[in-house]
Amino acid sequence: MAVRDEIRKILPEVDEIKDQGLREKVLATWEAGLARGGWKPADIARIPFTLLKPVKISFADHVRGVTKICIAAADTFDEVYKGALKVDRDTLIAGALLHDVGKLLEIAEKDGTFAKSKDGALVRHPFSGLALADAQGLPAEVLHIIATHSKEGDHGKRTAEAIVLHLADFMNFDPLEG
């Protein structure tokens, strides 16, 4: 099975992106992150989504959970607010799928134990994720979401899509025991 097909199987929400060019760039970013981090697509389902709390939630499950909440929010805004509260659905989904892609460079595995990589100790995942996505030609709107999704984005103005993603991400982190 091709790498992109494996990524699609693990992260089926990628097919929610209607713009084919954007979808392909999202997949290319995941491919680049996997290759550069020395991972295989199946590892996305093994890597813990955080090293900050002892949780049993995989990287794939976290990305999917955040993405599904973003999709639900975008659909709810369209249904209820009828255009009065606008988010670009494709941009939001792309940002949600890629918000943590830099963790492929931030986390390393040695003898079955996950820890910060040497590079990850110096460059946090919002920055490495931004670099991976920029190298694949993702638009600035998606790069903004990746860059501002975590605490690093707290000192600037977030777009509507970045606000939704930021809140969805922390909804999937803050309530966890640990």
Summary of the structure (lengths in Angstrom):
residues: 178
radius of gyration: 15.3
end to end distance: 36.7
largest distance: 52.3
contacts: 583
relative contact order: 0.16
helix: 61%
strand: 6%
